[in-house]
């Protein structure tokens, strides 16, 4: 029998594969909740027809002394990848969250293509689906497109699919996104050289940042960013930090209306992302206060993925994103003041080279010795408490195997010793907030997310109570005076 076909894995995808450790599996996990029962046979047929139409999902990672390769599995056993699961009765939200927690803590079989779908047939009188895919296959932006390709816009599956073909341009037309990213191509090459330097010279450069900065030279934007990255101290010590174990816990909120978030953002001259991240910071603060912890002056740093691929290439698999370090001002109680602090922190990262530098370091990690990759990863991850992602999903109802999707949620993996992941996903006019934590460090993530809605409502109330109309976006001190001080 002919040998299975192989192709070399990219250095960035290799880095994600080698980040796997029992305490933090590099696996993207999603939960889809349906309005009705989903037929298992029809689901299998869609996976076989649409999911496996991506050749990558017929491949498994193969690590050899000569490097890491994608090896095609010519006989994909669908029964091993698409499975039924029964929940203990009564099968409600808490039981589904417990099941998702168990699955997000369990490694995928590396002897097979590293993905699985688990159909929960009796969840609250309907169905749910838990999807698990290893991060080395693709990033979140690409996997959203993959999941959309499995769905339809009507129950019968006769209407056009929600994901169009990549747009075609007339001859001579310029691609605005490519023009935007083109100046970064040189920066990307330089960033990869800087990452390679860190690998080649060893982690002693990380321990002595002045040597690293002197080595690469001064006066360039990228090396300035490298200096900031190397000199970055750890964020505040809270109960959310610690050495993670194997077991994880996941939880998610009920949806809130996306239009409400947009209205508040527009009224206060902030983005939807600013509003949502500020509410996340408020929920984390409220949880710490409820546990009697000190929050004055506390700031939690989050690693936030930044997409670096043009929109028409979103359907391509692989990892093509960078990371930025975002400070969340947990110490600020006033919701308006906290929102503007988040906005300022986000805007300070707008022109940052951190994303391309992070991608360059990841590429260098994947092509260098694993031991040094592990040490560099540990040094990077100690400066953050959480990974936070915000992915815009489709704003229309979708159907999978004839069943309407009511809710979507997903979680991305945490690297190194980071023990918390925050996910925000919008779908069909609503926004949901999900959380994954290490069970030994934060055993009750549901008590964090339960505070997300109330924190957003505090922001709404503060905005409505302020004296309107404003001739310009109000300053935090204006609303502090108007809302929180007696007349």
PyMOL commands that set and color helices and strands:
alter all, ss='L'
color gray80, all
select helices_A, chain A and resi 11-18+40-49+51-53+55-58+78-81+93-104+140-149+176-201+204-207+209-216+221-231+258-267+272-290+311-313+335-348+354-367+370-381+446-465+476-484
alter helices_A, ss='H'
color red, helices_A
select strands_A, chain A and resi 6-8+27-34+59-64+67-72+82-85+115-123+126-134+248-252+256-257+300-307+321-328+386-392+399-400+403-411+420-427+430-438
alter strands_A, ss='S'
color yellow, strands_A
deselect
rebuild
show_as cartoon
